[in-house]
Structures are given as C-alpha cells and as structure tokens.
Amino acid sequence: MWLLIFLVCLLICAGSTYWYLFGKPSPFSLDSVRPPAPREFDQKKRDKVIKQGFSLDKVPKNLDVIVIGSGIGGLTAGATLAKAGKKVLVLEQHDQAGGCCHTYIEKGFEFDVGLHYIGQLHENSLLRIAFDQISEGQLEFHQLDQHFDTIQIGLGNEKREYTIYSGKTEMKAHLMKQFPDDTEAIDKFFKIMKISAKKTHYLATLKLIPQWVSLFLLKSGIADLISPVFCLSGTCATDFVNTLTSNKDLHTIFSYFFYGVPPKDSSVLINALMIHHYKRGAYYPKGGASEIPFHIIRTIQKYGGNCLVRAPVSQILVDEEGAAYGVKVRKGQEEVEIHAPVVVSNCGIFNTFQKLLPPEIQAKPDIQQRLNMMKHGRGSLLVFSGFDGTKEELGLVSTNFWLFKDNDMDKSMEDFFALSREEAPDNIPMMFITVPSSKDPEAKIRHPGKSCMTILIMVNYEWFEQWKDTTVRKRGDEYYNYKMRFAKNLFDWACTVFPKIKDKLVFQDVATPLTNMHYLGAQHGAMYSAEHNLERFHAQAVAKNRCNTPVKNLYISGQDVFSCGIAGALHGGLLCACAVLDRIIYIDLLLLKMKLKRRKARELAKLVQKKLQ
C-alpha cells in the first residue's frame, strides 16, 4: 500500500516537473529565424522604429506587459515575452531607444555610447542563439581581428605593451609567450576561467529555483560539493592572483577590464568571465550598435507590441493589495496612466525602488533590504572625437587599447577616487580607447572619409554634482571648461598611441555622469548600474538578488540582475522573462542549440560525402 502511494507521488512529481519545464509552448523556434534583410540605411525609416514618440494612440490595446527602459535588458525581456504571446509596451525616457546600445550622430560622425565589442557570438553559441531569437535572425556581427586588445602599462621609456589574442588555444599560448616565467600562473588562471565560464549557469540557477532551496543548498554546503563556482564568485580577485604570481603586470592583465571597482573589491569570477568572454573572438554589430534596438523593437512590434520614446515614467502604480498594475507617464505638463498586469523595470534598482514606487511602498522593510544589498556604481566619462580621414590614413585599428600609468590597479584606483574635484582631471591613472569606425565594415559606406574614437574612464559622480540641477547643454562655462580638462589630458594620451589623429580632429564632445543621467537615466551616471563589488557576488547575495521584487507583478531586468555589459544585461532580460513566464526558457535555448549542432553535423557529413564521391 505504502509502495503504491510512494509510486503515485513520484509519478505526480515527475509529471509536474515535466509540465513545468516542457508543458508550455516555447517562445523560441528555429522557424522564426530568417535570413537577414538588406541593411536599412535610410535614417528617416530607422527613426520611425527607434525614435517613435509617445502618444496614447500609439499604445497597444489590452497590454500584458509594460517595460520601463529600452536598454538591452528591457528589450530582451520585451521581445522574449512578445514571442511568448504577450502584448508588450516598452517606454523610454530618452528621444531614442536602445540605452547603452544607442548611437548618436553629430557633425557627420556616429558614436557608440556603450557597446564597444561583444564576445561569445561564435556559431551556435548560446548568446548568438539568443540574439538570433530576439531579432529573428536580423542581426549580423563582424568578427574583429584576432588581436582584439592591447594593454599598455607605464609611460615613456618605462612603457610595456602586451597584446591579447582570441582563440580557443591561442589566447593562453600567446599570453604565455609574453610571460615565459609565469606560465604556471597563467595556466591556473585559465583553469579558473574555464570553471567560471562552464559553471556560471549554476549561479543563474540560484535565481530560478525557489529562494529557500537556493539558500538551503548554499548554507548546508551542498552547493560547494556540486561546483567550486559558488566559492569562486565570492573570492577576492587581488587575493587570488597574489597566490599565482608576484608579477604586477600580469596582475593587471588578469583584471584589466575596469568597471569602477578595484580588484581588491571585485570577484575573481567576474574578472575571469570578462576575459573568457572574448576567447572565441570579439565581434561588433554590422551597421553599428543601434542595429540591436532597431531589430529587437521590430520583433516586439511584429507580435502586437510597441516601443515609444520621450515617455518618462514618473511612477509605478501599486494597488491597495500591494500589486503593480501599471505606470504614470509624463506627457508635457500632464501625467497619463497606462495599465498592464505586469511591469518590468529596466531602469536600475535604485531608480525603481527609490524614485518610481510610491513613498509608502519605498519605506517597506523588504524593499529597503533589497536596496541595502546594492551600492551606487561609479560614474563614467566619455570623450567622443571625430576626425577627417579614413582609418588607413590615420593609422586607426579595430584593436582596443587599455592604458595604465601604473601596474598597481588597487592603489591607482584608490588614489584617483580619493582626489578632490580640482585634482582629478590632471591625475587620470587609466583609460580605454575604442575606434568604432574601424570595427564596423559598413562605417565607410554610411560615413565616408570620416573616423571616430571613444575614450572611456570611470569617475566620481561627486566631482560633477554641483551642476546636477543645470540643464543639458546649458550647464555653463565652468562645467564645460572642467570636463574639457579631462578631455584634453585623455586625448593627448591617446595621441601617443595614434599620433596621426592630433592634426585631424574636427569634432569633440564629452559625456560626464550628468550626461549619462540625462540620456540614459543612469543613477549617479553609472553606465554599469549598481556597483559590481565582491559582496554582490557572494553566492547567497546572488541567490537573493533576483528578478522578482517584494511588489507583486513588478520585476527587475538588466545589469542589476546578474552582471554588467551587453551580455550581462541581455541575460538579465532572459532571467526576467523566466520569472514573468514562470518557465526556465534557458532550457528552450539549450534545446535549440542541440538542434543547431545536429544540423551542422549533418551538413558537414554531407560535405564529406561529396568530397569522397
């Protein structure tokens, strides 16, 4: 009798699990991916998609989901939910959709503001399959040169230069050639990279299963028996690399992707993932970064939704039972309400909880507890420079340059961020240089005879805070002169790498944290959203920081869900879609990946047969 009851219970559990995983129709399919259409170069036609202004008559009827913010996290969540049968409206406060994926054109130059290169887009990779699904095959990516990054440490005669190559085996081998006395250290770090890359989905799983189960597995030690990734995520990057080698130049290379947090306060897993991200190649979207929002929005529109700009959300509506049911949007001097049973916020955890929720909801302990898990991220400053001349004439390349005055990143960053407002522009310790016009093979068609460069550094928001109540482009001479001090020093440094650009500069613009706040809605001007510190990546914190919020029907998407960057934000969107649909859509992506691999194997087999005949 008891055996029969046990078997019946087992059968019910198995059936319930199967229904949860496979019982609902998948939002993804191979059939939805079609060959890319010819590139749309007509800016007016593009603007109808990415610059469609808000008005009530453009809001679809019977909405299922409202997404606040059109960054890649919000668009990914929106497109996935649209393909799952939901009617989605994306609302963007800027006059152009895309968040950090948007571009802006000035004086005939087109600049990317946040997308500089993407990795893991090789054939049949999970990220590539995700991009294909949310754009329905319309996004094309250009693979950059194998030599994708150069790292310079020191100045003048003391300068050392190291090159980073992509390639499954070439990346490690090339690094070992440059550090022949540290091959063992490099080998150990690459093993950590492999573990981090192959087992990161375990960390994502912590967000998908019930929280009490995740915490039980972590607190009981069972999770650590399953994989070392749970321990690695909470391991200090500086402490770890100190166990490998005393070579400070190599320490810098292990952590050269700076995102506002010094290595001593960052997770070795995140730093390892960033390098591994480009192991199979670095890529750039053909047609520029704005191709990404352009095609994802069209997917949302195809399924009855829309994306509207100049639509600043002023409040998330919450009913008496504590459930979100829509938003208020500022339209001129008025506010209009738009209702939907689900609200997804892609504008960051601080904007969501501290600005958009009603005051009585903000004050609740569980909301404050979520906020206390995060810190404000560093602001960023970008210098956009336009030149008359082609990349060949100016000696520009697609390779990115990471420049460091010193090989002690912890001390350099600590000293820099401790400087006064007046001292900061003349004591910049590191910077990143990217040349988007050299990465996009179609840039010469869209902007012939012109080249552009973007320089990026991390800065303190407080250095610019005194101008926070001024209006964009009307902040006064003092503000202009101050930001141009940064620009001059950064540009002069860049000219040591590309000397031919100095006399060909015809346009220059500077974006400060205040610029990022205005155009991106970024809290404190932090392009990478909440700080990516070590505490955030302890496994228990990862488990608690999920897309679901204490407000029923309100979900978080984007960089604050898991990690920074385009890929991190995209996965934040996929995780959000999982939460809204109550379905692990990563299983659908993995099943597609298996089908594509089988298809590829059959194609290769046919080719072999033809050759043998």
N, C-alpha and C positions, 0 to 999 in steps of 0.2 A: 504493500500500500504506500509506504513512505517513498519507496523507489519510484513508483508511478508519479507521485506528487512532485518529486525532485525532477524527473524527466520532463514533466509538463511545464514546470517553472523554467527549466533550462531551455526548452523549446520556445517559450514565450519571450524569454530574454534574448535568445538568438534572433527570433523574428522581429522583435522591437529594434534591435541593433541594426539588422539588415534594412528595415524600413527607414530608420533614421539616416543611414548612410546612403542608401540607394533607392528609397521608395519615392522620392520626389524627383520630378524632371530636372535634369541638369541645365544650368543656364548656358553651358558651353557645348559646342559641337564643331566637328571638322567642316560640316557643310556651310557654316556661317562665314568661314574664311574664304575670301575670293581674291583673285589676282589684283594687285594694286592698280588703281585707275591712274591715268596721266596726272602729273602734278598740276595743281591749280595755282597759277602764278598771278591771276587777276586779284589784286588786293581788295577790290570792292566786293567781289564774291566771297573772299575769305572773311571779310569783316562782317558779312551777313550771318556768319556762323559764330565767330569768336568775339564779335562786338555788338551783339543784338541787345539793344537797350530794353530795360524793364518797362512793361506796361501790363495792366491787368488783363487786357485782351489776348496777351501772348502766353498767359498762364494756362497750361492744360487743365481741362476739367477732371474731376474725380481723381485727384492726386493720391498716390500711395506713399510717396517719399519726398521730403524736401531736403536738399543737401546745401549746407551753408559753406560756401567757398569752393572755387573751381580749380584748386591745385590738383596735382596728380592723384592724391589720396581720395579727394572728393569725387573726381571724375571716374576713377576706377571703381569706387563703390557704386556710383550712379549708373555706370554702364553695365556692371555686373547685375545689379538689381533690375535694370531695364530689360536685360536679356532673360531674366527670370520671370518676366511678366508684370513687373511693377511700373507704374507711370511715375516718372521721376522729374522733379524740377530742381535744377542747380541754380543757386543765386550767388552772384559775385559782386562785391562792392566796388571793384576797380572798373575801368571802362573797357577792359579786355580780359577775356577768360584765360586761364592757364596757370595762375600762381607763379611759381618759380620756373615753369615751363614756357612762360610767355616771352616774347621778344619785343623790342621796341625799335622803331626806325626813326632816325634823326639825321638830317642833312645827307640823306642817301646812304647812311650806314645802318646796318641791322645788328643789334647786340642781343645775345642771350643774357638773361639776368640770373639764372640759377642752374641751368643744365649745361654742364661743361663736357662731360663724356659719361657713358654708361658701359658697364661690363655685363658679362653673363648673358649675352644675346646671341651666342653661337646657335647653330641649327639644333632645334628640338630641346633647347634649354627651357626650364620652367618659366623663367622670366620672359623669354621670347614668346612662348606659347600664350602667356597671359596678355602680353601686348597685342598679339595677333587676335586674340578673342575680343578684347575691349575695343579694338579698332577694326575688327572684322577683316584683318589682313591688309589694311591700307597703309600701315606704317612701314617705311623702308629705312634700314640703317646701314651706314657706310662704316666698314671696318677701318680703323686708323692704322698707321704704321705700327709694326711690331715694337719699335722703340717708342713707347707712349708717354713716358715720364722721364724727366731729368731732374736730379736733385743736386743743387749746389750748396756747399757748406763753407762759410768763411768768405772773406773779401780780399781783393787784390792778389798779392803773391801767395797768400795763405789759402786761397780758394781751392777746394777739392770738388770734383764733379763725378757723380755716379749716375748710371743710366739703368732704367728699369724696362725690361722686355717682357712682353706677353709670350705665352706658350706653355703648354702642359708641363714640359720638362725644361724648356729654355729659360723660364723665369728664374728658377733656382740655380741652374747651371751658370747663367750669366752673372748672377749676384756673387756666386762663389768665386768666379774669376776675378772679381773686383776686391774680394776679401779672402784671399787664399789662406790666411791664418785663422779664419773664423768659420771654416766650412762646417764644423760640427754644430756651432751655434745656429747657423743658417738652416741646417738640416732639421734641428729640433724645432725651430720656429715654423718651418714649413709643415712639420707634422701637426703642430697646433693649428695652423691654417686649414689643414685638411680636416681635422676633427671639427673645427668651428664651422666649416662650410657644409660638411656632410651631416652634422647633428644639430644644426640650428633649428631645424623643424621641431625638435623636441621642445625647445623653448617656446616656439609658437604654439605647440600643443597645449602648453600650460594655460594659454589664454582661451583655448577652445573647449576644454573639458571643464566640468563644474569646479569652481574655485576651491571648494573644500577638498576635492580629490587631489588637486594640484598641491595644495598646502600639506596635505597628509603625506603625499609621496616625497615632498621635499624635507619636511620636518622629521619623518621617520628614517630618512637616509636611503630609502628605496631608489629614489631618483638617481643618486650618486652611484648606485650599483649598476644602473642601466647605462649611464654615459657620464664621462668626465665633463661634458659641456656645461652642466649645471654649476659646477665648481669654477670652471674657466670664466664664465660670464661675470663672476664676482671677483676675479683676480686682477689685482693692480698691474697695469702694463709696465710701469717702471720696475716694480719689484720683480716681475717675471723676467724681463730682458736682462736685468742685473745678474740673474742666475746663469745666463747663457754666455755673456761676454762682458768685458770691461771696455770694449771699443765703442766710444761715444758716437762716432759717425754711424756705426751700424745701429746703435740705439735709435738715432734719428730716423734712419730708413725704416725701421720697424714701426715707427709711429708718425710718418711724415704727412699723412692726411690730417691736417689740423682742422678741428671743428669747434674750437673755442675752449676745449678742456685740455689741460696739460697731461702728459702721460701718467703722472703720479696720481691723477684723479680720474683716469679713464680705464675702461675694461680692455684687457688684452684680447678678449674675444672680438670686440668691435674693431679694434685696430687690425687684427689678423684678417677679419672678414673683408675689410676695405681693400687690403692688398690682394686677397684671393679673388675679389670681385672682378679683377682685370686679368686674371691668369689665362683665361681663354680668349682674351682680346678686348680692346677698347673700341667703342662704337660711338657714332654721332648720327642723329636723325637726318636723313636726306631732306633738304628743303628747310632745315633749321628747326629749332626747338618748338616753335609754335605749331609744327605739323602734329605734334602729340595732342594738344587740346582740340585742334581743328577736326581730327578724325574721330576722337572719342566722343566729342559732342554730337557728331553726326550719327554715331551709333545710338546715343540716348534719344535723339530726335526720331530715328527710324522706328523706335518702339513706343512712340507717342509722347515722349518727354520733351524737355527743352532746357536751355541754359541761357540765362538772362544776366546782363551786366548792368552796372550802375544801379545795383539793387542791394544797398547796405541793410543788413538785418539789424534791427535795433533791440529786438527781444525775442526770446523763445517763449512761446505761450505754454503755460502749465495749468492744468485744471485743478479743481478742489481736491481731487484724489492723488495729486502729485504726478500726473502723467503729461508728457508733452503732446500737444495736438496741433502745432503749427508755429508760425513766426509772424512778427511785425516787420514790415519793410518800409523804410523811409522813401517817400516819393515827393520830392520838393519839400514843402513845409508840412506835409501830411504824413500819416502813417497808415498803411493798409495791412489788413490781416490776410494771411494765406493759411489754409488749414490742410493738414495731412496727418494720417495716423502714425507716421514715423518721421522723426527729424534726425538727420545725420549732420554732425558738426565737423567740418574740416578746417576750422579756423584756429585750432590750438586749444589746449586745455584751459589756459588762463583766460583767453577771450571768452570761451564758452561758459566757464563757471563763474568768472568774476564780472563779466560785462553783460552777457546775454540772458542769464537766468534772473528771474525776479528776486529782489533782495531777501525775501523770507526763505526762498529756496537756497540761495547762496549761503545763508547762515547755518544751514543744517550740518550737524557733525560729520555725516558721511561724505558730504561734498567737501568740507574742509579737510577731511582725512585724505581724500584723493588729491587735493591741491598740495598738501604737505609732502606728498611723495615726489613732487617735481620742484625744480628751481628754474628761474628765468635763464634762458640761454644768452650767450654773448651776442652782441650786435655785430653786424658786418659792414664793411666799407668797400665799395667797388669803384674802380676808375675805368671808365669806358673811353677808349681812344680810337679815333678814325684817321686813316692815312690815305693819301693819294698814291696809288701804286699797287701792283699785284704782289702776291706772296713771293714770287720769284724775284721781282725787282727789289723787294725789301728784305729778303732773306728770312722770311717767316715760315714756320713749320707747324705741323699739327701736333707735335710733341708739346706737352705741358711742362712748365718749369716751376719747381718749388725751390725757393731761395731762402736760405737760413744764414744769418750772420754768425751764429754760434751753434755748436753741436749739443749744447745742454738745453733741450727744449723746456724742461721743467723750470729752470732758472730764467731763461729768456722770457717765457710767457708770464711767470710770476712777477718779474721786474717790470715788464711792459704794462701789465694791467694795474700795477701799483702806481704808475706815473700820474702826475697831475695833468689836467687838460692842456696846459700850455706846453708841457714837456713831450707829450705823446707823439706829435707829428714828426719830430726830429729824431726819434729813437725807435723806429719800427724794426723789429727783430726778424721778421719772416714775411714772405708773401707768395702768392700763387699767380702765375701768368698763363692765360689760355688765349688762343687765337682762333675764334670760331670760323672766320672766313677761310682759314686753311684746312678746316676739318670737313666742311660741307662741300662736296664736289659741285654742287649747283650754285654756290655763292657767286661764282664768276658770271653766271647767267643772270642772276637776279640783281647783282650789284657790280657790274663790270668795272674793272680798273680801280676798285676800292678794297681796302683791307681794314679789319678791325681787331682790337685786342681788349681783353678784360683782365684787370688786376684785382685780386681779392685779398683782404686781410680781415682779421677779427679785431673788434674794438670794444671799448666800454660805452654803453649807452649813455652813461652819466657825463661823458665828455661833450655830448651834444644836447643834453637835457634842457639847457637854458633856453633853447629855441623851440621847445616842443609845442608851444602854443602859437607859433607862427604858421603861415600858410605856405604850402609847397610853391617853390619858385619865387616866393616873396619873403624870404627869411632874412634879407638884409645883407649888407656888405660884410659885416663882421663874420657872419656864418659862412658866406661864400669864401672869404679870404682864409678862414680857418680850414675848411675842407680842402681848399686848393693847396694848402701847405702839405697835407698828406699826399695829394695827387702829384705835386712836383717831386717830392722825395721818392715816391714809388716809381714814377715814370723815369726819373734819372737812373734809378737802379735797374729798371727794365732795359734801358739803353745800353747797359753793359753786356746784356745778352744779345740784343738785336740793335747794333749801332746804327743801322741804316734808317731806322724809324724816326730819329730825332728831328731831321730836317723835313720830314714828310707829314708831320702831324698837322691836321687841318680842323680837327674837332676833338673836344674833350669834355666829359661830363662826369660828375662824381655823385654816387649814391651813398648816403650815410644811413645810420639806423633810423633816422626820421623819415628818409625816403622809403625805406622798407616798410615802415609803419603805415605810411600813406598809401602806397601802391599795393603792398602785399598783405596789409592788415597784420603784419608780424609784431607780436608783443615785444616791446623794447628793441625792435628792429632785428630780431634774431631769425635769420633765414633758416636755421636748423631747428627752430621752435624751442621747446623746453631743453634745458641743458642735458647733455648726454654724459652724465657723471657716473662714477663707479657704483654709487648707491642705487641708481636707477636700474642697473643691470644685474644686481644680485637676484638670484633665481626667484626668491619669494616676492620681490618687488615686481619682477616680470609677470608673475602669476596674478598679482593683484591689479596691475595696470592693464586693463582690458577695454574692449570697445563698449561694453555695457556700462551704463552710468547709474548712479543712485536715482536718477529721474527716469521713470518708466517711459519707454518708447524714444528715449534720447540716446544716441550712440556717438562715439568719437571715432574719427578716421584720421589717416595721415601720419606724419612723423612722430607724433606723441604716443602712438600706439606701440611701436616697436623701435624703429631706428631711423636715422636721418638719411637724406639724399633721395634721389628719384626712385631708386629701387626700394628703399626703406619705406617711403611714403606710399608707393604702389602696394606693397604688401600690407601696409596699414589699411588701405582701401579694401583689399581682399578679405582681411580678417574682419573688417567691419561688415562686409556683405555676409560673411559666415554667421555673424551674430544676429543680423537682421533676419536672415532666412532660416536661422536655426538649422544650418546644414554646413558640413565641412566641405566647401567647394574645392579645397585643395585636392581632395580625392578625385574629383572630376578632372582637374588639370593633370593629375598624375596618370589617370586612365587615358587621357588624350595623348600624353607623352608616350605611353606604351604603344598606342596605335600608330603614332607617327614613326616610332622606331621600327615597328614591324613593317610599315610601308617602305621605309628607307631600306631595310634589309632585303625586301622583295625586289626593289628597284636595282639594288647592287647585284643581286643574284641574276637578274635578267641581263644586266650588262656583262657579267662574267660569262654567261651562256652565249651571248652574241659573239664575244671575243673568241670563245672556244670553237664556234661553228666555222 
